[in-house]
Amino acid sequence: MDDTIALAGLPMSLRWEALPTGWSPEPLRIEAGPGTDLFVDPAGDATYLNAPRLLGTPPEGDFQLAATVSVDFAETFDAGVLLLWADEQHWAKLCFELSPQGEPMVVTVVTRGPSDDANAFLVDGDKVRLRISRIGTAFAFHASVPPASGSGAARWSFVRYFDLGASAVRIGFEAQSPTGKGSAATFEDIRFVPERLSDLRDGS
């Protein structure tokens, strides 16, 4: 049986790496069960690799993958994620996540063995646009908050630039609820552009 999934806006098919408790394709909505996460504690205390994730292999060369993400926030660390995945030791996630203070924020985790976790900025709203870019052998994360009505076009904020330490990657979407009873993330206006990002920090 063919278990591949095609999503509008993407040039490749995707497959579930870990199954969700439920999902729908248009718009893409992923439901995560309780205690789901992707994280390798750098202190060596715990490893979690059970978050539901939908992944596919992008075409060769530079690209940009973007989506507008919203989350049914209920508990700390509930999140919707754009994900880079090579293997269980090499992956990175760009998250729209609920902080311990109950505030939505952009968070990144880059894992090369242990995870390197970093907060980016708070989001005053219920949606954020996230983007992953491949630039040669490196990757970049950006985020954009929708502007207030009549205030002009949104601009991208630089979040992170890194080498994953792996050449063959899959990309896609993840939802998680590490401390909660479950959550769901919705990914809208998914766009894939097979072009090199022109500038890391100019906001375009």
N, C-alpha and C positions, 0 to 999 in steps of 0.2 A: 504494500500500500504506500502510495506517495504521501509523505508527511510534510512536504514543503509548503510554505505559505508565501504568497505574493502580495505585496503591499503597494498601493499607488505611490509613485514618486521614487521607487527604488529600482535599480537595474538588476538586482540579484534576488533570488528566493531566500527565505529564512527558515530556520528550524528551531524548535524549542530545545534549549540545552538543559533546562530544568523546568518542569511543568508548573503552570500557575493553577490557582484554585478556580479560575475562570478567566475568559478573555473574549473580546470582540474585535473585529478588524476595522470597522469604519465609523468613527475614528478608532485607531488602535487603543484599546484599554486592557491593561494587564492587572489582574487581581493577585495579590501576594498573601499567603497565609501567615499565621503568627510565627514569630521567631525566625523570619527569613532575612538573610543578609549576604553580602559579599564583603569579607574583611579578614585579613590575616594580621592578628595583633602583633606589633613589632616587639612587644615584651614576651612573646611566646606563650601567652596565656590561653589563647583560643583561636580557632580558625572556623570561619563560616563561609560556605560556598553553596548555599541552598536557595538563594533568591531566584525566582523564575526569570528567565532571560531568553529572548528571541533573537537569534544571531544569523548572519549570512556573510559570505566572503565577498568583499567589494572587488571591483575591477582593479587591475594593476594601475599604479600611478597615483598621482596626487588627487585628493578629493576633499569635499566638504559635505558633511551630513548634519542637517539641522532639523529641529522639531520644536514646536511649542508644547510645553509640558505643564500639566496641572495634576494635583495630587489630592486624594481624599485624606487630608491630614487628620490624624487622631492622636497618635503617640509620638514621642521623641524618636527621631531618625527614620520615620516613615519617609519614603522618597520615590520619585520617578527619575530614571537614569538613562543617559546615553552611554553605551558601553563599548569599550575596546577589549577584545578577548583573544589571547594567543593560547594560553593554557592556564592551569590552576596556579602557576607561579608567576605568570606575566599577564596582567590585565590592568585596566584603568577605567574609572567611572567618573562621569560628570553628572552631579546630582542636584535636583531641586528637593531640598530636605528640610524637615522640621527640626529646629535646634532644641536643646534642652530648656531654653527659655521660652519655647513655644512660638518662635518666629521663623517664618520661611526664609531659607537662605540657599545660596549656591555653594556647594561643597565638592571637593575633588579628592579622589583616592587613586594613587598610582602604586601598583604592586609589582615589585621585582623581588620575589621571595616574600619578605614582610611588606605590609602596607604602609604607605606614607600618606597620612590623612591631613588635609588642610582646608580650613574655611576660607571662602572668598568674600562674599558680601550678602547683606540682608536684602530681601525682596519685599517691597511694599506693594503687595498684590497677590492674586491667586494663580498667576501664570508667569512663566518665564520662557524665553526662547534659548535653547542650548545648541551649541555647534561643536562638532569634532572635525578637525582638519588634519589630513596627512600631508606633510611637506618633506618630500624625500624620505629619509629614514626616521624623521621625527614626527611628533604629533603636537597639536595645539588645541586647547580648550578655550572657548569664548562663551559669553552669555549676554543676553540682551533683554532688558525689561521693556515691555510695551509702553510707549509714551502716553501721557495724559492727552485727552482729546484736544486736537488743534495745536499741539506743541511740536509738531514736526516728526520726522522719521526717527525710529529707534536706532540706537548705535550699539555696536558690539563692544563689550568690555573684555579685555584680555584677562584670562584666568590662570593658564598654566601652559608651559612649553617643556617637552620632555622627550627622552628616548625610552621606549618601552623595553628595549633589550630583546626584542623578537621581531623577525621580519614578516612572518605570516600571521595575519590577524583576521578576525571576524569582527563585525560591527553590528550594533543593534540596540535593543531596548530591554530595560529591567525595571522591576518594581520590588520594593522591600518593606518589611515591617519588623525590624529587629527586636523592639521592646513591646510591641503592641499585639493586638489580636487579629491583625490583618489590615491591609490598606489596598488602594487601587490607584494606578497612575494612568493618565490619558495623554496620548501623543497625537497632536494635530499638525496639519500643514507640514508633513514630512517632505523634506527636499534633499536630493542628492545631486551635487554638482561635481563633475569630473574635471575640476580645474584647481590649479595651485592657488592658495591664498596669497594675495599680492603683498600684504603687509601685516605683521603680527599685531601691531599696536595702534593703528590709525583709526580704528573704530568702524571701518567700512565693512 
